[in-house]
Every structure is written in C-alpha cells, then in structure tokens.
Amino acid sequence: MSEKRSSETEAVRRLGVRYPIIQGPFGGGLSTPRLAATVSNLGGLGSYGAYTVSPDEILRLAQELRSLTSNPFALNLWVSDHDPGGLELSPAEFDRVYALFEPYYRELGVEKPERPQRYAWRFEEQVEALLEARPPVFSFVFGVPSASILAECRKRGIVTVGGATSIAEAQALDSAGVDLIVATGFEAGGHRPSFLARAEDSLLGTFALTQLVADRVKAPVISAGGISDGRGIRAALTLGAQAGQLGTAFLACEESGATAEHRAALFSPQSQHTALTRAFSGRLARGLRNRWSDEMGPRVAELPPFPIQGWFASKLRPAAIKAGRTDLISLWSGQSAPNLRHRTATELMASLVRELESPGEAQQRGG
C-alpha cells in the first residue's frame, strides 16, 4: 500500500487524475484527440498541442475531447508566438529565403508558395478561444501568460501548467501563481521552451533541473525529458517531482499523429542519434538526425526567425509524407527513444501503472 501512496501527489490531486502520468503535448499535427483521450481515460493527463491551431479549431477540439473523455485533459499553447523579425518578410527577403529552400521544393515537386498574410496564429487570439473553450487544464510554454489571463483561468476553474528550463523561469512561473511547473530537461524531444535566456544557454539535465526547481518553488513540479517508463517517473518522484511527463514514448504510439515512418524510426537504430537544432522551425528543438538537420543546421544564420522558418519548412511536409520520406521533415525525439517498447497508448499506460505500483518489475525489465 505504501508504494501506491507514493504516486498520490499534490500534482495528481490538483490535476484531478489518478496517476502521476502526463502525456506531453505535440504541435504540428502530431497530437490527436484519440491519443489525449486514451491517456485521460486510463487515469493520466492527456494533452493536445494546439499552438498551430486556429481559434475556431481550438473550440472544436475541446468539444471533441469532451465527447471522447469525461476526465481532465490539457490544451497547450505557446505564449511567445514569434521571435524578433518573425512577423513578416519584405518581398525581397521572402525571395532570398525561398532561394535557400528552392532545391528541396524542386526535389519534392512543390511549387513556390505565395507570401502569406500571416505565418502563424497569434497567442492573444488563441488564448481567448481557449478561455471560452474552458479546458480542465491549460498548459503553456515559451513564457508566462499575463496576470489577467491567469486570473481568468482561476475564475473559470482552469488549472494552469507552465514549462521551465531553468531555476529563474520556474521562479517566474511560481511568482505569477501558475498552478504547476514542468521542469523540462535538455533530454526531451521537441522544442526547448526557454524564455528568459537563449535555449542554448538553458540546457540543464532533467534530474538536475527537477531537484533545483523542486527545492525553490511552491507549486508542484512535473519532471519532463528522458522519461520513457515507470522507473523514470519513480526516479523523478524521488528527486522532488510530483508527476512525470512523457513525450516521445506517447509520440511513438499508433494513436499519435506521427507518420508510420516516423514511428518506425523511433523504434530503429536511428533513435540513438538525436540532435538539438534550429533548422526546422527557427527555435531550438531535439529530433532524430537526418539529411535536413545535417544540411541546414550549419546554415541557421541564413535562415529566417521563428515562425517563418517553420512556415517554409512546413510546405515540404505534405509532399515528403506522401512520398514516405523522412529525410526532409522533422522527426522529434527525446534521448530515451532507444528504450521504447510499446506501440499503443493503452499498452504504454498499462505498463507505466504496473511499474509505478510494482517497482520490482521496473527494475527487472532490463535495458
């Protein structure tokens, strides 16, 4: 019984879930209502990364998730929606940037895109829709929402969860009154959600960051990065976290929006080789090394800022996916991918719960 009580944390209580298991949110179409609802229905917190989603779609998403689960779920947004210079390009600059991409567009048979009215949705518009949608949990990265937004969340009973990559960021979130804080180590796949210093200067490991943050904030801490099984969650709990967040392990499941080729790569020897790069979106992110990261990584100084870089890269994605290509698109992955074992969220959740409640099984499973 004492082992079971170890997972009955304040974070679990605040989130209204059964287990200290959080499914990390994925943007760019990698999240699905099916995945989030499956995790929530099995006692964890399912999440949907909505930073590329329109305000109207956010309302529809929340409605769909509520039709699939009666348990808490999270919608995730990016507080900082652009880097300096990332709102527009002059016609001349647009042509200069396109010239960098043109060989890849030609290779995949993609026409030159027209200059858009906008390169991404603005956070202010998205969060207004999120507040209207009133999800049980609002998780966010790349900053701290305004005091008025956090006050609206409290008023509407929305639990707030913010991401931090340093002590200073965690303290900023805590001072603002955010309900829970995700300590995100550099082992994690996807984007580094740093907002007070350059992401390259905010590369603490998950377990170092977990201890440092847990000792300095009032809010419960969720540990993220390099956690792929129950023993990883238990280690995080031992170090002061009150829940563990898994991204890559859930991304590899068939319920996610990852392509079959992406999932196959996560279970292949390629998973042993990840890299942090700005080559895909303009912001630092960890994924499997491939041709794009190798060829465009050294040229990041020539590339436009976020989100414009990601907009140009995204135009290649449909053609690459149709052709079954993985060399020219992002393949987000954390450093623990070589230990992935489960291909469905149902199997993964069952294994996590078993390993949390029977630590001996986790210790005996081997590498």
N, C-alpha and C positions, 0 to 999 in steps of 0.2 A: 504493500500500500504506500509506503514512503516513497518508492520510486515514481509512482503515478502522481503523487502530490508535487513532485519536483517540477512538473510541467504545468501546474495550476498557478500561473503567474499573474501579476497585475496586468501585464500586457494582454493576456488571454481574457481577463475579465473586462478590460476596457473595450477590446475589440468585439466581445460577445461571441468568441469562437470556443471550440472545445479543446483544440491543441495549439501549441506554440509554433505553428507552421504557417508561414506566409509564402504565397506564390508571388514571385517578383513580376512586376508589370513589364510588358514588352510593347514598344511602339512599332510603327510602320507596318501594321497589318499582321504582326506576329502574335498578338493577343487575340483570343476568341472568347465569346460568351460561353461556349461549351466548356472550355478549359477552366475559366474562372468559376463557373457554376459547379463543375465537378469537384473542385477543391473545396469550395464553400460547403457543398452538400455533404462532404466527408469530414467536416469538422475543422478545416483550415480556413485561411482567408484567401479567397480567390481575388485576383486583381486584373484590371484591364488598363493597358497603357493607351491613353486617349489623346496624346499630345499632337497627333497628326489628324485628329478627327474634328469635323465641323461642329459648331454649337448645336445645330439641329440633330446631328448624328449622336451627340452626347445624350440628348434627351431620349432618343430611340434606344440607345444602348442600355441605359438604366432601366427602361421599361422591359427590354428583352431579358436582361439579367434577372429582374424581379419575377419574370414568368418562368425562369429556369431554377431559381432557388429562393427559399424563404429565409435563408441565412445571410449574415453580413457579407458584403463584398466591397472592394475598393475600386474607385476610378482614379487614375493617375494623370496629372498634368505637369508641364514644365513651367515654372514661374518665370524664368528668363527665356523668352521665345526667340531672341536673336542676339548675335554678337555685334560689336561696333561695325558699321558698314553693311550689316546683313539684311537691311530692309529693301534696298533697291540697287540696281546697277544701271549706269548710263548705257545707251545703245553701243557705244564703242567698247565699254568694259564688258558688256554682255558678249560681244563678238570675240573679244580676247579670251574670255573664259571658255566659250564654246570651242575655240581652236584647240584647247587642251583636251577636250573630250571628243572632238570630232573623229579621231581614228577609231575609238571604241564604238561610237554611234554607227560609223560606216560598217564596222565589223559585224555588228548585230542587226544591221539594216534598219536603223532608227533614224527618222527624219530630224532635222534641226528643229527644236521647239521654238515657239513664239515667246517673246518676253511676256511674263505673266503680270497680272495686276498685283498679285501678292505671291510671296514664296512660301508662306506658311500662315496658319491661323494664329491670331493674337491671343495671348493668355487672358487678357481682360474680357474678351468676348466668350472664350471657352468657360471661364470660371463662373460667369454669370449664368450660363446654361447649366453648369454643374450644380450650382446652388439651387436652381429651380428643380433639377432632377433629384436632388437630395439623396445621394447615395449614403449608405451607412458609414462608409469610410472614404475620406478624400486624402489620397497620398500625393506627394509632390516632391520634385527635385529641382535643382538649379535655383535655389533661393528660398526666401521666406515670404509668404503672402502678406499683404498689408494687414494692419490691425483690424480694419473694417471687415475684410474678408474672413479673418479668423473669428471675429465676433459674430458674423452671420452664420458661420459653421456651428458655433456653440449654441446660438439661438435655435438652429434647426436640428440640433442633435447629431450633427455630422462629426465623427471622430477624425482628427487631423494627424497625419503621419508625414514627417519631413525627413529627407535624406541629408546626411552629413558625411564629409570625407576628412574632417579634421576636428580637433577639440574646439577651435573657435567657431566653426559652423554649427556644431552641436550646441554650444552655449548660446549662439544667436537664436537658434530654434527654441531652446528652452526658455530664454528670456521673453520670447514672443508669446509663450503659452501654448506651444504646439503639444498635442497630447502624447505622441510617441515619436521617438527618433530612430531612424535607421542608420546605423554605423556601417558605412559601405567601404570595405577594404579594396585594395587595388587588384585582388584576385578575381573580382567579379567580372562577368561578361557584360557587354553593352557599354553604355556611356558612363563616364566618370562625372557624377553630378556636383562637382565642385562649384562654389560660387563666391568665396571670399579670397581665393588665391588661384593662380593657374593650376589646372588639373595636373600638369606635370610636376608641380611642387606640392601636391596633396596625395601622395602615394603611400600612405600608411597601410600595413597589412591588416587584415580583418581582425585577428585576435589581439594585436596590439591596440588597434583603434577601439575595439569593444571595451577593453579594460579601462583605457584612458577616458573614454566618454562616460561609461557607467559610473565612474568614480566622481564625476564632475557635474552631472545634470540631475534634476529631479524627475524628469519624465522617464518612463520605462524605455529601455533600449532594445531594438531589434538588430541582430547581427546579420550582415549580408556579405557575401563574397567567398567563394571557395567552399561553400556548404552544399553537399550533394546527398547526404544521408543522415540517418538518425544520430550517429555518433558525432557528426559535425554540429548538429543542433545541441546535443548534450554538452559538447565542449564549449559552445557559446554560452549556454546557461551557466556553466561552471565559472566562466570568466566575467559574469555580471549581466549578460543579456537576459531578456525575458521572453524572447522568441527568436527563431531563426528564419531567414528569408532565403528561398532557393529560386534561382532564375534558370540557369542552364538545364538543370535536371527536369524542370517542367517544360522548358522550350523543346527538349528532345522527345516529348510525348506526342503521340499522334493527335491529341486534342488541340495542340497549339496550331498557330498559323504558319509555322515553318514549313518549307517545302520538303518533300521526301528526300531530296538530295542534301539539303541542309541537315536534316536529322541523321541521315546516313553518315555524313561527315563527322558528326558529333560522336558517333559510335566507332569511328575508324581511327587508324594511327595518326591521321591529320590532327586529331583533337589534342595531341601532345604539343602542338605548336600554335600558340596564340601570340598576339602582339597588340600593343596599345598604339593606335594610330588616329590621326585626324583626317585621313584620306577619304573616308566615306561620307561624313556629314559636316566636317569642319570643326567638330568637337571631339575631344579625345575619347576613344572607345576601344574596348577589347573584343577582338574576334579572332577567328581562325585565319592564319596567314594564307594568302592566296595571291594570284597574279596582280590583282588591283592594289592590294596593300603594298606589295613589293615594288610595283612600278610607280604608283602615285604617291606613296609615302615620302620618298625623297623630294617630292615636288610640292609639298604642302605650302611653302612660302608663295607659290604662284597661284594657289587655289583661292577661291573666294571664301568669305566667312560663313559661318552657320547663320541661317539655314539654306543659304543659296547653294553652297557646295552640295548639300544633301538633295536639293531640288534637281540639280543637273544629274547627279548620280541616280536618282530615283527613276529618271526617264529611261534608263537602261534596264531596269529591273524586270519589267514585264517580258521583254524580248529574251532576256537571259533565262528567266524561269521557263518560258515556253520552250526554249532550246535545251533545257536541262543543264544549264551551265552554272557552275559555282565559282568560276574564276574571276568574275567581274562584278559580283554583288557582295554585300556584307553578310558574313556568317558569324553572328555574335556568339561568343562562347566564353565561359569562365575557365580558370585554370584547372578546375577539378573534373573537367569533362572526361578524361580517360577512365574515371571510376564510375561512369554512368552505367546503370544496369537495367533500368525499367523503361518500357516503351509506351506505357499508358499511364495517365494520371491516377487512375484507380489503383493500379499495381504500385505506383510510387507512394501514394498516400498510405496504403496498407503497410508497406514496408517501413515507412517513416514512423508510423504509430507503433508498430511492433518493436522497432529498435529503441524508441523512446521509453516504452513501458517495460522492455526486457533488454537492458543494456548488454547482457551477456551475449545475446545474439549478434548485436552490432560489433562486438569485439571479436567474435569468432568468424565473421564473414570473410575476412581477408581482403587483400587488395583486388 
